[in-house]
Amino acid sequence: MTWLEHGMKNYIIMRLLATIPLLLGISFLCFVFINLIPSDPAEVALRIRQTPIITEELIAQTRAELGLDQPFLVRYFVWLWDCLHFDLGFSYTNPARTVLGEIGRCLPATLELAGLSLVYVIVLSLPIGFLSAVYKDTLFDRIMRGVVFATTAMPVYWVGLLLIWLISIKCDLLPTSGYGGFSSLILPAFTVALSYISTYIRLIRNNMLENMREDYVLYAQARGLKQRAILVRHILKNSLQSCVTAIGMSIPQLIAGTIVVENVFAWPGVGRLCIASIFNRDYPVIQAYVLLVGVLFVFFNLAFDILQYVADPRLRERKS
Amino acid sequence: MKTSRFWKEALVATVLTGSLCVGGVALAAEQKSDTLNFVNYRDVRDLNPHLYAGEMYAQEMLYETLVDITADGYKPCLAESWDISPDGKVYTFHIRKGVTFTDGTPCDAYAIKANFDAILENRARHTWLEMMHLLEKVDAPDAHTFRIFMKAPYWPMLTELGVTRPFAMISPAAMKDGSTKDGVKAYIGTGPYKLTKVVTDEYAVFEANENYWGEQPKIKRIVVKVIPDNQTRILALEKGEIDLIWGKNMLDADALNKYRDNKDFGIAMSTPTSTRHIVLNGQNPVLADIAVRKALQHATNRVAIAKGVFHNTELPADTLYARSVPYCDIDLPPYEYDMEKAARILDEAGWKPGSDGVREKDGKRMELGLLYNSNSVTEKTIAEYLQHEYGKLGIRVSLRGEEEQSYRDNMKNGLFDMIFNICWGMPYDPQSSMAAMRQRVYGDYAAQLALPDKKEIDAAITEIMSSTDPARRQELFTFALTHLHEDAIYIPLTYETNKALFSSRLKGVGFTQTQYEVPFVKMSFEAAKP
């Protein structure tokens, strides 16, 4: 076992080291792109603070206040250095607030939303995908395929509004919007989850159908194993492997993908913070958001790769 | 594969559990009380009354000014009365006795002086108000007298003192060492309501100020929920989660129209607050020709726009400012909709259709860009309609939608041929918005720059500001507005209005002269039926 642990340690260290240039690249790109936006953030900040007449002096004053009078690279390195000290600066539109504080305020709501969505995704797509494969081409499978097709095609904001109309108004079951308790979480989480559920149903179904044609299934049948055991312990287990990798990427996607839903459901999360910051050219907040999402992707990608490496003996053997 | 009962059962169980969860939650009964649930599209943000970053309706609830601007002129507020010296340079305000801030601090002349000191410390920030350039000093000789000394007379003085900000009074105890420019400790005013709770981006709670000097508001508690999406707001109203949607851009015409005949909901619409118009850039070689500008005016069917786009929730506008705006009740002949006349004007001016139907003259083709704010659905609709209409005349219009900030950049820098705009509205119209035409801050400056009478117009505006004689002021306004109208540089479209959609148990929903003030004090709930 020692060689294995040694190899694993090396693998993990290599992967961790590789994330450093990746994160630097992300931070630099996000800084560059945001600075390419033509509007002057100092002027926009003044507009957002609703100054009716914006004079050149006022712009110059604000630019100095926000540190925008420094050259681009100086600003980048100052920002990077501060980021490493967990100081993400102040919001341009509301200088009384720190960016870290804003993200800290909004992130929990988004995590709740993404968390419940993930539960929906797993709880719904697993049995439906499984059953669709088992009962391939039956009525159930055909209906599900139709549903999957439709939900993938419907834009999220529309689904959200339809759900509010149906569940909140017509059935009078849940609040329309806002943040307050589990009842207000159900609809937005379901809206976020819907397109993922469709994706995963398709993925699980197709994987299972592929696996069913594999020789080991025939072998298992030949050994006289029970049908249920073959389906669950062999076919499903093997089919889920690529799903696990996909879930690893879906988690940060769920966190970053709540922007539209948060707006429709008045959910006070980072997505809404991000939209407001983009409209207000609030550079420090946009940068922090992009960086956060970048770090999440890198982290989850890494974590799930390592997880697979640990879980799947075949991967380890190939590497060694 | 053989079917298995196990999986069928599992599926049924999952569905059942799921529906039970949902059902259980729904049992949480909805409670109605005498709380008014209001809605806004964003958070109240920083309610420092001396800065501009907060929501104005909330500032109006918390803070008060020396005078009130009403439809019948200036009314006393924190100042019970005032005198203006004959030379128009000294304003003496007699401060209302017995008014306290909600923290118990008396709101006397000294407190008002402290507020002015804090505002003047940050003078550069407020120079959009012309009076800031003219204000010399302030003093408080005793607890009930407050004086402002000016370098020169300035007639819109009381209006500027009465607008929502910056001359609203906050408790000196809430200032940071007598200063407010870097923030305040708490939002403490003298107004009819006090702020009791804010959860950022979710809601804010206002409660009636039981020590209010004026009429006690009937509605004791107001919760303002934050719902950014237009459709969701309306759905929340329909569900009864909110009682009132109020504002200019909070409701679209289709939504209002839908509830017009619905007994459960009421609709209210204000008099014009501001004018939606298109600014023509006089520096553009095609638009430099006044005949082209006049032809465009005649080719614009304002009635059709008001009806088709706004279902008449905004009425057609004939002039840059509505006649209800002070000093703007002037007889200006409107440019009536007449396509033949428009074509004739262009023909006579030498703009002849080329081989592809687009008119041209001296090698210049009639191709114009129309810039709109892509966040505004109505502007896009109007733009498409006008593109079609102007096209019939042989004017090729290309549309360009830009996101709000870059739309504003383009407007300020004069990077447009034609652009949508809305004037500042009451109570800033006409004096403050016309004062701003003289500087490169909005599209007006660039658009007017090439006008031969630009200098005369600017001179008239400058004289207006210091003129103490109302008759002379009217004369000057008439001069400037007539010139701008005859120059045909603005195509007025419709008069924007404040709109409200509310639960029919809410009574007294209306509007004031200040377009951002939601008059909660006048509202009440219908007595509950037994």
Interface residues (C-beta under 8 A of the other chain):
Chain A: P38 S39 D40 E43 V44 R47 I48 R49 Q50 T51 P52 I53 I54 T55 E57 L58 Q61 T93 N94 A96 R105 C106 V123 P127 F130 L131 V134 Y135 K136 Y157 L161 I164 W165 I167 S168 I169 C171 D172 L173 L174 P175 T176 S177 G178 Y179 F182 S183 I186 M212 Q227 R228 L231 N263 V264 F265 A266 P268 R272 L273 A276 F279 N280 R281
Chain B: M1 K2 T3 S4 F6 W7 A10 L11 T14 C21 V22 G23 V25 A26 A28 R42 R45 D46 L51 Y52 A53 A124 R125 T127 W128 G183 T200 D201 E202 Y203 K225 V226 I227 P228 D229 Q231 T232 L235 A236 E238 K239 E241 E403 E404 Q405 S406 R408 D409 W424 Y428 S432 A436 Q439 V441
